[in-house]
Amino acid sequence: MRLLGKALLYFLAIGVALYAAVAYGLFPLGSLVHPAMRAAFQAHSVGIYTHIFASMLALALGPFQFSSNLRQKNISLHRWSGRAYLSIGVFIGGISGLYVAQFAFGGFVSRAGFTLLALGWLFTGLMAYLAIRRRDIQSHRNWMVRSFSLTFAAVTLRIYLGIFSAVGMTFENFYPWLSWLCWVPNLLLAEWLIKSTYNNASRFETMKSAHEGAGNRSGPELRR
């Protein structure tokens, strides 16, 4: 199940990144979005293109940051891809995302949701960077989990978009709520994963300490 989950994560993240590369690299801007959003896309083309391609890079690189094989076999590649993820993907993608959020379709609800997503993305990226600068590996990993959960909003937004369209809801009614649904559950899941990993690690350390303590106590008894 764990292997299946990783495979699905890679498939969805890289798949959506490739879709963005094709949709925004080969087709006219706004041609594949809802007609109600087309005018805003075309009026703010620089911001849209900057956000899309920076976010696409973050989405493609993100899963590899959690690969233990990559860290063990090529730590230099892990570090450079991490720098690209944070400096180009998250920083440029977050700043441009903050800009494009201000004209998001759906009024105040959409603007607020996407603005908080951009701010959260920038904040978690900054915290991940500061943690690795002070060599706090565990904190860095935790903040990277949070950061990528927000990067993955690009995937979950499209999943919910398909679901709501399939059940017959109108775009105008459901889109404003996608600005929240695409990232809030992701961040909650990230917090659960972090706490679950921390609790498992703490339980292992407790069991290890108890075992070592029992071994230390048995020594004198055996000698007596």
C-alpha positions as CSV (number, residue, x, y, z in Angstrom):
1,M,0.0,0.0,0.0
2,R,2.8,2.4,0.8
3,L,4.5,1.7,-2.6
4,L,1.2,2.1,-4.3
5,G,0.7,5.5,-2.6
6,K,4.1,6.7,-3.7
7,A,3.5,5.6,-7.2
8,L,0.2,7.4,-7.3
9,L,1.8,10.5,-5.8
10,Y,4.5,10.6,-8.5
11,F,1.9,9.8,-11.3
12,L,-0.5,12.6,-10.3
13,A,2.2,15.2,-9.6
14,I,4.2,14.6,-12.7
15,G,1.1,14.0,-14.8
16,V,-0.5,17.4,-13.9
17,A,2.9,19.1,-14.4
18,L,3.1,17.7,-17.9
19,Y,-0.5,18.6,-18.6
20,A,0.3,22.2,-17.6
21,A,3.3,22.3,-19.9
22,V,1.2,21.2,-22.8
23,A,-1.9,23.2,-22.0
24,Y,0.0,26.5,-21.4
25,G,3.0,25.9,-23.7
26,L,1.2,24.7,-26.9
27,F,-2.3,26.3,-26.7
28,P,-3.3,29.9,-26.6
29,L,-3.6,31.3,-23.1
30,G,-7.1,30.8,-21.7
31,S,-8.3,28.4,-24.5
32,L,-8.6,25.5,-22.1
33,V,-10.2,27.2,-19.1
34,H,-13.8,28.1,-18.4
35,P,-15.0,31.0,-20.6
36,A,-15.7,33.1,-17.5
37,M,-12.0,33.0,-16.6
38,R,-10.6,33.6,-20.1
39,A,-10.6,37.4,-20.1
40,A,-8.8,37.6,-16.7
41,F,-6.2,35.1,-17.9
42,Q,-5.5,37.1,-21.1
43,A,-5.4,40.4,-19.2
44,H,-2.8,39.2,-16.8
45,S,-0.8,36.9,-19.1
46,V,2.6,37.5,-17.6
47,G,1.4,36.8,-14.0
48,I,-0.4,33.6,-15.2
49,Y,2.5,32.2,-17.2
50,T,4.9,32.9,-14.4
51,H,2.7,31.2,-11.8
52,I,1.9,28.2,-14.0
53,F,5.5,27.4,-15.1
54,A,7.0,28.0,-11.6
55,S,4.3,25.9,-10.0
56,M,4.8,23.2,-12.7
57,L,8.5,23.0,-11.7
58,A,7.6,22.7,-8.0
59,L,5.0,20.0,-8.7
60,A,7.5,18.0,-10.8
61,L,10.4,18.3,-8.4
62,G,8.4,17.9,-5.1
63,P,8.0,14.1,-5.0
64,F,11.7,13.5,-5.5
65,Q,12.6,15.6,-2.4
66,F,11.2,12.8,-0.3
67,S,13.1,10.0,-2.0
68,S,15.5,8.4,0.4
69,N,17.3,6.7,-2.5
70,L,18.0,10.0,-4.1
71,R,19.4,11.5,-0.9
72,Q,21.6,8.5,-0.2
73,K,22.9,8.0,-3.8
74,N,23.2,11.7,-4.9
75,I,23.0,14.2,-2.1
76,S,24.2,17.0,-4.4
77,L,21.3,16.4,-6.8
78,H,18.9,16.3,-3.9
79,R,20.2,19.7,-2.6
80,W,20.2,21.4,-6.0
81,S,16.7,20.1,-6.9
82,G,15.6,21.3,-3.4
83,R,17.0,24.7,-4.1
84,A,15.2,24.9,-7.4
85,Y,11.9,23.7,-5.8
86,L,12.1,26.4,-3.1
87,S,13.7,29.4,-5.0
88,I,11.9,29.0,-8.4
89,G,8.9,26.8,-7.7
90,V,7.7,28.0,-4.3
91,F,9.1,31.6,-4.1
92,I,8.4,32.7,-7.7
93,G,5.3,30.5,-7.9
94,G,4.0,31.9,-4.5
95,I,4.6,35.5,-5.3
96,S,3.0,35.2,-8.7
97,G,0.2,33.1,-7.1
98,L,-0.4,35.9,-4.6
99,Y,-0.8,38.3,-7.6
100,V,-3.1,36.2,-9.7
101,A,-5.3,35.4,-6.6
102,Q,-6.5,39.0,-6.6
103,F,-8.5,38.5,-9.8
104,A,-9.6,34.9,-9.2
105,F,-13.0,34.0,-10.6
106,G,-15.6,33.6,-7.9
107,G,-15.4,36.9,-5.9
108,F,-14.2,37.3,-2.4
109,V,-14.4,33.6,-1.4
110,S,-12.1,32.6,-4.2
111,R,-9.7,35.6,-3.7
112,A,-9.4,34.8,0.0
113,G,-8.9,31.1,-0.5
114,F,-6.2,31.5,-3.2
115,T,-4.5,34.3,-1.3
116,L,-4.2,32.2,1.9
117,L,-2.9,29.3,-0.2
118,A,-0.2,31.5,-1.7
119,L,0.8,33.0,1.7
120,G,0.9,29.5,3.2
121,W,3.0,28.2,0.4
122,L,5.5,31.0,0.8
123,F,5.6,30.6,4.6
124,T,6.1,26.8,4.6
125,G,8.8,27.2,2.0
126,L,10.6,29.8,4.0
127,M,10.4,27.7,7.2
128,A,11.8,24.7,5.3
129,Y,14.7,26.8,4.1
130,L,15.4,28.3,7.5
131,A,15.3,24.8,9.1
132,I,17.9,23.3,6.7
133,R,20.1,26.4,7.1
134,R,20.4,25.6,10.8
135,R,20.8,21.9,10.0
136,D,17.5,20.9,11.7
137,I,16.8,18.0,9.4
138,Q,13.6,16.8,11.0
139,S,12.0,20.2,11.1
140,H,13.1,20.7,7.5
141,R,11.4,17.5,6.4
142,N,8.2,18.4,8.3
143,W,8.0,21.8,6.7
144,M,8.7,20.3,3.3
145,V,5.8,17.9,3.8
146,R,3.6,20.9,4.6
147,S,5.0,22.8,1.6
148,F,4.4,20.0,-0.9
149,S,0.8,19.4,0.5
150,L,0.1,23.0,-0.7
151,T,2.0,22.5,-4.0
152,F,-0.3,19.4,-4.5
153,A,-3.3,21.8,-4.5
154,A,-2.7,22.0,-8.3
155,V,-3.6,18.3,-8.4
156,T,-6.5,18.2,-6.0
157,L,-8.1,21.3,-7.6
158,R,-8.4,19.4,-10.9
159,I,-9.7,16.3,-9.1
160,Y,-12.4,18.2,-7.4
161,L,-13.1,20.1,-10.6
162,G,-13.8,16.8,-12.3
163,I,-15.9,15.5,-9.5
164,F,-18.2,18.6,-9.2
165,S,-18.6,18.7,-12.9
166,A,-19.5,15.0,-13.0
167,V,-22.3,15.4,-10.4
168,G,-23.8,18.3,-12.3
169,M,-22.9,21.3,-10.2
170,T,-22.5,24.6,-12.1
171,F,-19.0,26.0,-12.4
172,E,-20.1,29.3,-10.9
173,N,-21.5,27.6,-7.7
174,F,-18.6,25.2,-6.9
175,Y,-15.5,27.0,-8.1
176,P,-15.3,29.5,-5.2
177,W,-15.2,26.6,-2.8
178,L,-12.4,24.9,-4.7
179,S,-10.1,27.7,-3.7
180,W,-10.4,26.2,-0.1
181,L,-11.0,22.6,-0.8
182,C,-7.9,22.2,-3.0
183,W,-5.5,22.9,-0.1
184,V,-7.1,22.8,3.4
185,P,-7.6,19.0,3.4
186,N,-4.1,18.6,2.0
187,L,-2.6,20.6,4.8
188,L,-4.6,18.7,7.5
189,L,-3.5,15.4,6.0
190,A,0.1,16.7,6.1
191,E,-0.2,17.5,9.8
192,W,-1.6,14.1,10.5
193,L,1.3,12.4,8.6
194,I,3.8,14.5,10.5
195,K,2.3,13.7,13.9
196,S,1.9,10.0,12.9
197,T,5.6,9.8,11.9
198,Y,6.7,11.7,15.0
199,N,4.6,9.4,17.3
200,N,6.0,6.3,15.6
201,A,9.5,7.5,16.0
202,S,8.9,8.4,19.7
203,R,7.4,5.0,20.3
204,F,10.4,3.3,18.7
205,E,12.8,5.4,20.8
206,T,10.9,4.5,24.0
207,M,10.9,0.8,23.2
208,K,14.7,1.0,22.3
209,S,15.4,2.8,25.6
210,A,13.4,0.3,27.6
211,H,15.2,-2.6,25.9
212,E,18.6,-1.1,26.5
213,G,17.7,-0.4,30.2
214,A,16.5,-3.9,30.7
215,G,19.8,-5.1,29.2
216,N,21.8,-2.9,31.6
217,R,19.9,-4.1,34.6
218,S,20.4,-7.8,33.7
219,G,24.2,-7.5,33.6
220,P,24.8,-7.1,37.4
221,E,22.2,-9.7,38.2
222,L,23.9,-12.2,36.1
223,R,27.3,-11.4,37.6
224,R,25.8,-11.9,41.1
